[in-house]
Amino acid sequence: MNRRALLGGGAGVLALAGCGNGVGAGGAALIDARVQATQSFLQQNYASARDLQARAVGQLVMPLITEAGFFAGGAYGRGALVVNGVTVDYYSATQASFGLQIGAQQYAHVLYFMTEEALQEFRTSPGWEAGADVEYALNDRGANAGATSTTLLTPVIGIVFGQQGLLAGASIEGTKYTRIIP
């Protein structure tokens, strides 16, 4: 397989992922409705998520991320940054990956900003990337949500949940978040 075919396939997967996530149209009202539903789901199904929400200074709610791959892969979704219960900005999340992968999945995730500094860094960045500074509070199966004394000291806590599809696992490491106007 040559490089051009690989890159072309990756671009096609990214385009497909962006079109198939159901959040691509409808603007701010649709994103807000999905964000509210996602927050309600977390509060009803994961009691410790309520504690994270209460302690966080802000949260980025990504209600639906679609990820697909065939050697080259990508993920895309849209969500909102909520501060003090109010949506303050809208963001897209994109991710590219290369390697042995075939399949597709959808999932949701929330980033809880536990410090004002972490929230400010996120809001002022032209394109913030999730990396080693994000602590995960859920395992891949979504069986437990927990905020331990260790995670509460972390500036950003991520919860990934609601995985459906045929790709194993879901991670937000390497995901780039960019402010958008829906």
C-alpha positions as CSV (number, residue, x, y, z in Angstrom):
1,M,0.0,0.0,0.0
2,N,1.5,3.3,-0.9
3,R,1.4,6.5,1.1
4,R,-1.1,8.3,-1.1
5,A,-3.6,5.4,-0.8
6,L,-3.1,5.4,3.0
7,L,-3.6,9.1,3.4
8,G,-6.6,9.1,1.0
9,G,-8.2,6.2,3.0
10,G,-7.6,8.1,6.2
11,A,-9.3,11.2,4.9
12,G,-12.2,9.2,3.7
13,V,-12.6,7.6,7.2
14,L,-12.5,11.0,8.8
15,A,-15.2,12.3,6.4
16,L,-17.3,9.3,7.1
17,A,-16.9,9.6,10.8
18,G,-17.9,13.3,10.7
19,C,-21.0,12.6,8.7
20,G,-22.2,9.6,10.6
21,N,-22.3,10.9,14.2
22,G,-25.7,12.6,14.0
23,V,-24.4,15.9,15.5
24,G,-23.3,17.3,12.1
25,A,-26.4,19.5,11.6
26,G,-28.9,21.3,13.6
27,G,-26.6,23.9,15.2
28,A,-26.4,25.0,18.8
29,A,-29.9,23.8,19.8
30,L,-29.2,20.2,18.9
31,I,-25.8,20.2,20.6
32,D,-27.3,21.8,23.7
33,A,-30.1,19.1,23.8
34,R,-27.6,16.3,23.5
35,V,-25.3,17.8,26.1
36,Q,-28.2,18.0,28.6
37,A,-29.2,14.4,27.8
38,T,-25.6,13.3,28.4
39,Q,-25.4,15.1,31.7
40,S,-28.7,13.6,32.8
41,F,-27.5,10.1,31.8
42,L,-24.3,10.4,33.8
43,Q,-26.1,11.7,36.9
44,Q,-28.7,8.9,36.8
45,N,-26.3,6.1,36.0
46,Y,-23.0,7.0,37.7
47,A,-23.5,8.5,41.2
48,S,-19.8,9.5,41.5
49,A,-20.1,11.6,38.3
50,R,-22.4,13.9,40.4
51,D,-19.5,14.5,42.7
52,L,-17.1,15.3,39.8
53,Q,-19.6,17.7,38.4
54,A,-20.1,19.5,41.7
55,R,-16.3,19.9,42.2
56,A,-15.4,20.8,38.6
57,V,-15.1,24.5,37.6
58,G,-16.1,23.5,34.0
59,Q,-16.9,20.5,31.9
60,L,-16.6,19.8,28.2
61,V,-19.4,17.4,27.3
62,M,-19.0,15.5,24.0
63,P,-22.3,13.6,23.6
64,L,-21.4,11.5,20.6
65,I,-18.0,10.7,19.1
66,T,-17.9,8.5,16.0
67,E,-14.7,6.6,15.4
68,A,-13.9,4.5,12.4
69,G,-10.8,2.8,11.1
70,F,-9.4,0.6,8.4
71,F,-5.6,0.8,9.1
72,A,-5.9,4.6,9.1
73,G,-8.7,5.9,11.4
74,G,-10.3,8.9,12.7
75,A,-12.9,10.2,15.1
76,Y,-15.1,13.3,15.2
77,G,-17.8,14.8,17.3
78,R,-19.2,18.1,18.6
79,G,-20.0,19.2,22.1
80,A,-20.2,22.1,24.5
81,L,-18.2,23.7,27.3
82,V,-20.4,24.1,30.4
83,V,-19.4,26.5,33.2
84,N,-21.7,27.1,36.2
85,G,-24.5,25.2,34.4
86,V,-24.3,27.4,31.3
87,T,-23.0,26.7,27.8
88,V,-20.1,29.1,27.1
89,D,-18.6,27.7,24.0
90,Y,-18.9,24.9,21.4
91,Y,-16.1,22.6,20.4
92,S,-15.3,19.9,17.9
93,A,-13.2,16.9,18.7
94,T,-11.0,15.2,16.1
95,Q,-8.6,12.3,16.3
96,A,-6.5,10.5,13.7
97,S,-4.8,7.1,14.2
98,F,-2.7,4.7,12.2
99,G,-2.1,1.0,12.8
100,L,-3.9,-2.3,12.9
101,Q,-7.5,-1.4,13.3
102,I,-10.7,-2.3,11.5
103,G,-14.2,-1.2,12.6
104,A,-16.3,1.6,14.0
105,Q,-17.7,2.7,17.3
106,Q,-19.5,5.5,18.9
107,Y,-19.1,6.8,22.5
108,A,-19.5,9.8,24.7
109,H,-17.0,11.5,27.0
110,V,-16.8,14.4,29.4
111,L,-13.7,16.3,30.5
112,Y,-14.0,17.8,34.0
113,F,-11.8,20.7,34.6
114,M,-10.9,20.6,38.3
115,T,-8.9,23.9,38.5
116,E,-9.4,27.4,37.1
117,E,-5.9,27.2,35.6
118,A,-6.8,24.0,33.6
119,L,-10.0,25.6,32.4
120,Q,-8.3,28.8,31.4
121,E,-5.6,27.0,29.5
122,F,-8.2,25.0,27.6
123,R,-10.3,28.1,26.7
124,T,-7.3,30.2,25.5
125,S,-5.7,27.4,23.5
126,P,-6.2,27.6,19.7
127,G,-6.5,23.8,19.7
128,W,-6.1,21.9,22.9
129,E,-5.0,18.2,22.8
130,A,-5.9,15.6,25.3
131,G,-2.8,13.9,26.5
132,A,-1.0,12.6,29.6
133,D,-2.5,15.4,31.8
134,V,-5.9,13.8,31.6
135,E,-6.7,11.3,34.3
136,Y,-9.4,8.7,33.4
137,A,-12.1,7.9,36.0
138,L,-13.8,5.1,34.0
139,N,-12.5,2.0,32.5
140,D,-13.3,1.0,28.9
141,R,-16.4,-0.9,29.9
142,G,-17.8,2.0,31.8
143,A,-18.4,-0.3,34.8
144,N,-17.3,2.2,37.4
145,A,-17.0,5.9,37.7
146,G,-14.8,7.0,40.6
147,A,-13.2,10.1,41.9
148,T,-10.4,9.0,44.2
149,S,-8.2,11.4,46.2
150,T,-5.6,11.0,43.5
151,T,-7.9,11.9,40.6
152,L,-9.3,14.9,42.5
153,L,-5.8,16.4,42.5
154,T,-5.6,16.0,38.7
155,P,-6.4,19.2,36.7
156,V,-8.5,17.4,34.1
157,I,-10.5,14.2,34.6
158,G,-12.0,12.4,31.6
159,I,-14.9,9.9,31.6
160,V,-15.5,7.8,28.5
161,F,-18.8,5.9,28.4
162,G,-21.5,4.5,26.3
163,Q,-19.3,2.6,23.8
164,Q,-21.1,0.9,21.0
165,G,-19.5,-0.7,18.0
166,L,-16.8,-3.0,16.8
167,L,-13.6,-1.2,17.8
168,A,-12.0,-2.3,21.0
169,G,-11.7,0.4,23.7
170,A,-12.1,4.1,23.5
171,S,-9.5,6.7,24.4
172,I,-9.4,10.4,24.1
173,E,-5.6,10.7,24.2
174,G,-4.5,12.5,21.1
175,T,-7.9,14.1,20.6
176,K,-7.8,17.7,19.5
177,Y,-10.5,20.1,20.6
178,T,-11.2,23.2,18.6
179,R,-13.7,26.0,19.3
180,I,-16.4,26.1,16.7
181,I,-19.5,28.2,15.8
182,P,-22.3,25.7,15.2
